Amino acid sequence: MNESLINSAFLNESNNKDLYEICYQCFCEIKKSIDISFGALFYKNSKKYELKQKISFIKEFKNYIPDLTNKEKDFFRFKTPFIVHGATIGYFLFIKKTYFKNSEKETVKKLCFEYANKIKDFEISKIFKNQLNILQNAILENNKMTRLLEEQNEKLIETDKIRSKFLANVSHELRTPLNSIIGFSTALKDEMIGELNDRQKNYTNKILSSAIHLTGLINDILDMTKIESGAIKLNIQKNYPEEIIKEVINILEPLAYEKNIEIETDFKFKGMLSVDFIKFRQIMYNLIGNAIKFSHKNSKIKISSNSNKDRVVFKVKDFGIGIKKADQKRIFDKFVQLDNIYTKTYSSTGLGLTITKELVKMHGGEITVKSQIDKGAEFILSFKK
């Protein structure tokens, strides 16, 4: 095949190298299977079909300008439509010295369909690029207005920094004594300084669970502030999620013990997963903590993991109060506390699930919920391996 002849004969008036390459590949691919002498692509413009690209494989057609109706003497023609979404937007035309067999026509149709999709994708991407240019111009214009707004918002930004600093300081000051309370009450619960009677154990568990709950409320407020300001950064490393979840269960055990809730686990996924250890622990802490909070006394919670080829799935299922279908999207919004006879008895910032969803998204994962009123809720986490 004479490559210089092909390149010189190929129309490239639009300087559109990408479309040129797609058509070039298409016609050359057909040439490998069928001894065609000439190929062309027509696009529909109004009611007419105009020549867009052409290629000649023999000298007789080097300067030839085809149309869709004329016939060439001593040559055979075959044309097949260029269809997008059921509409014919053009035609491929091929010419050869011998008759087109049915098998050859099918081969041409198949290859043209394949390359028509590539051309369609290219044209769509070209439209997107044009739209992007328009958008960029609009952004430049909007930037002028943005700079003016930024100047006016400096005081608000400074106020927000002061608020964030205040919350961070207050959270630190509150968490320090709370950590001591949790540490000492844990030591009492574990009878490290002597045996406790049943009444003392009951009081100790209540102190510990209340301190843990209050720490969670403070952490929620601080974490939401960090997320909104973009201050949270992930430290992604290979970790064993099963070990992290077991650690969370151990931390929350006093809350479950207080309500006589049994926690069942079924970890089918035993491998490692690329996650931020602390943030993944927080995700599971929020979900398991909620499961305990909204479960009935003397019930149970099921925590499981599984995997397929490219995803790892974790499930936290309780058999508690459940969530109305209409509320299942709202629960991930900020400061949402569902208004029913059950949730009124629980104190919360309404930020736990919002934070959880944001942390899952930062990991490239997804979180969904399945629930029925009075039949419990199941939160499903999905992460890429």
N, C-alpha and C positions, 0 to 999 in steps of 0.2 A: 504494500500500500504506500502511495506517495504522500508522506506526511506534509510536505511543503505545499503540495497541491491542495490538500484538504484544508489546511489553515488559510491559504490565500483565498479559497473559494467561499469560506465560511463568512456569512454576514456578521459583522460586529460593529455596526454603525452606531449603536447606542452606547458603546464602551461599557457594556454590561458584562463583565468577565464571568460573573457567577452563572448567569443564565446561559452564556456561551458555553461554559464548561459542561453544564447539565445536558444541553442539547448535543454537544459534541460526543459526550459519553454514550448517550442514547443511540445516536446514529451509528457510532462505531461498534457498539454492542450488537446491534442488528446486523451490521456488516459481517461480524464474526460468524453468525449463524446462517445468513442469507446473502447471496451475492448481489446486493443492490448496487445500482449505479448512481443513485441520487436520492437525497432525502430533504424534506422541508417541513417547517412548522408554520401554521397560519393561526393568527389570533382574530377573533371576531371584533370588528369595529363597526358599531351600529348594525346595519344589515349586511355588511360586506365582510369578507375574510381577507385580511391583509397579511402579506408575507412577513414573518418575524425573523426566522433563521433558515439557512439552507446550507447544504454541504454536497460537494461533487466528488465522486470517486473515480470518474473518468473524464478525459479532456473534453468530450462532446458536450458535457453539461457545465463546464467551468464558468461560463458567462450566461448560463440559462436562467431566465426569470420565469418561474412556473405560475400557473393559477390552478384552481381546483376543477376547472371544466374542460380545458383543452386536452387533446390526446396527442401523444408523440408517435410519430411513425417509426415502426420497427422496434418499439419499446412497450413494455406493459406497466400499468399504474395500479397502485393500491393505496387507498386512503382510509384512515380510521379516526373516529372523532376523539377529541380531547374533552372529556366530560368531568365537570366538578359539581358535586351536589345535584346530580341529575340534569344539569344544564350543559349543552354543548357550547363551549367557549372557543373552540378552535378545531383544527384538523392537522393530523400528521399525514404527509404525502410521501410515497416511496415509488421509485421507478427502477425497473430492472430489464435486462435484455430478454429474459425468458418468462414464461407464464408463472404467476404466483400460485403455488399449490395451497390447498386448504391448511395443511400443517404449517406452511410458512406464514400464512395469514394469521393463524392462531399465535404463532411465536411473536410476530410483529405486534399484535394486539396486546399480548401479555407484557412485552417489554415497554410498549408505549404507555400502558396503564401504570406501570411501575415508575417510569420517568415523569409521567404527567403529575403524579403525586409529589415528586420532588420539585417540579416546576411550580406547582400550586403552593407548596410550602415556602418556596423562595419568594413568590409574589406576595404571599401573606406577610412574610417577614419584612419585605420591602415597604409594605403599607405601614407596618408597625414602626419601622424606622422613620418614615415620614411623620407619623403621629408623635414619635418620640422627639423629633426635631421641633415640632410645633409646641410640644409640652415643655421642652427645654427653653424655648423662647419665652413662653408664658412664665416659666419659673424665674428667668432673668428679670422679667418685668415685676414679678411679684416680690423678688428679692429687694427691690427698691423700697416697696411698702413694708417689707419685713424689717429692714434696717430701721425704719422710722418707728415701727412697733417695738423693736428691741430696745431702742433708746427710752421709750416710754415705759417699758416693762422692767427696766433695771432695778427700780425700787422693789418691784414684786419679786424679782429673782433673788435679791438680797434678803428679802423677808423670808423667802422659801429656804434659803441657806440657813438662816437663823433658826427656822422651825426644825429643819433636819438636824442641826447641831444640838438643839435643845432636846429633841426626841432621843438622839443617840446618847447624850449625857444622862438624861433621866432614866433611859432604859438600862444603862450601865449601872447607875446608882441603885436601881431597884433590883437588878439581877444579882448583884453581889450578895446582899443579905438573903435573897431567895435561894441562891446556890448553897449557902450555909444551912438554911432551913432544910433543904432537900437532903443535903449530906448527913446532917445529924439525925433527921427522922428516918433516913434509910438505915443508918447504923442502929437506931432503936428497933426498927422493924426486923432487921436481921439478927437482933438479940446479941449484938457484938459486945454490949456492956452489961449483959445479964438478961435473964428470962423475964418475959412480960406475961401478965395475965390477959385473959380475953378482952377485958374492958380497956386495958392499956394498949393492946394491939389494935383495937378498933379506933381509938383516938389517934394513935400514931399513923395508921393508914389514911385517916381523914386529913391529918396535917400534911402528909406527903402528897396525897392526890390534889389537895387545894393549892399547894405550892407549885406543883407541876402545871396545874391548870393556869395559874396566874403567870407563870413564866411563859407559857404558850401565848397568852394574850399580849404580853409585852413584846415578845419576839415577832408576832404578827405585825404589830404597828411599825416596828423598826424595819422589818424585811420589806414591807410594802413601800416604805419611804425609800429604801435602797433601790428597789425595782424601778420605781417611778423616775429616779434620778439617774438610772443606768449604772449605778455603782457596783452592782453584783457581777462578778466575773467567775466563770466556771474553771475549775481545775480538773479537767477530764483525765482520768486514769483507769486502768483495768482494775476492777474490783469484783468481789464475789457478792452479788446482791442478796443471796440467802443469808450470809453472815450479817449484813447490814440490817436486814429485816428482823432477824433474831435479836439483835441488839436493841432495836426499837421496841419489840415485844417485851423484852426484859425491863425497859424503862417504864413502859405503860402498864406493867403487870399490876401495880397497886390499884389503878383505876378499875381494871377489870375485876380484880379480887373483891373490891368494895361492892360491886354489883353481881358478884358470883357469875361472871361471864367466862365461858370456856373459849379459848382461842385455839382453833385447829389449823394446822399448816400442811400443805401438800406441795413441796418444791420439786417439780419435775425437771426444771432447768437448774443444772448444777454448775454451769460454766461461769466464765467471767464476762463482765459487761463494761463498756467504756462509759463511766459516769463520774460526776463529781461526788465523792464520798459523802461530804457534809450535806449537800443539797439533795441527794437521793435519800439520805436518812431523814431529812426534813419532810420530803414528799410523803414517805411512808408513815412518818410520825403523825402528820396531819390527817391522813386517810384512816389509819388505824385508831387514832385518837377520836376522830369523828364517829367511827363505827362503834366504839365503846360508849361514847357520849349519847348516841341516839339509839342504842340497843335497850331492850327491856331487861329487867333483872332476870337472872337465872336462864339467860339465853346463850347463844354462841356466836362466834365470828370465824369465818373461814378465809384463810390467806393462802393463795396458790400462785405458782409460776409455771409457765410452759413456753415452748419455743417452736418455731417452724424454720424454714430455710433462712429467712432474713430478719425475722422479728422475734423479740422476747416479750411475752405478755404476762403482766401481773394483775391479780384480781384480789380485791378486798371486799368481802361480802358479809353483811350483817342481816339480822332478822328482826330489825327494830321497827321504828315508826314509818319509814319509807318517805318517798317524795312524790308529790303530784306530778303528772306528766307535764302540765303547763309550767311547772317550776323548775324542771330539770335543766333548762339552759340558764335560768336566772341565778342558780346557786353559785355559778362561777363569776358573777359580777361582784364588784366591790360593795362592801357594807350591806350585803343582802342577808337578812335573817327571815326565814319563812314564817309567816304568821299563822300558826296553828296551836292547838291546845298543848302540844308536846314541846315545841321549840321555845315557848314562852318561859319554860322552866329552866332553860340553859343560858348561861351567860357566854357571850362571844363577841368578838370584834366584827364578825362577818367578813373577815379577810382570809381565813385559812384556805378555802378552796380557790380563791383568786390567786393567792401566792402559789399554791400547788400547781395550778394550770400554767402560770407563767414559768415556773421552774421546769415543768415538763416540756414546754415549748422551747425553752432555752437548750434543752438536751436534744431537740429535734424529734421529740416524742408526741404522743397523742393521749388524751384522757377523755373517757366517755362514762356515762352512768346509765344503769338500768334499774328501775325501781317501780314498786307498787305500794300504795298506801297500806300500812299495817302489815306488809310482807317483807319489809327490809329494802336495802339498797346494795347494789354491786357496782363498785368503781373499777374500771378497766384501764390499765396503763399499757401502752405499746411503745417499745423502743426498738430502734434499728440495732442489729448485732454489731 
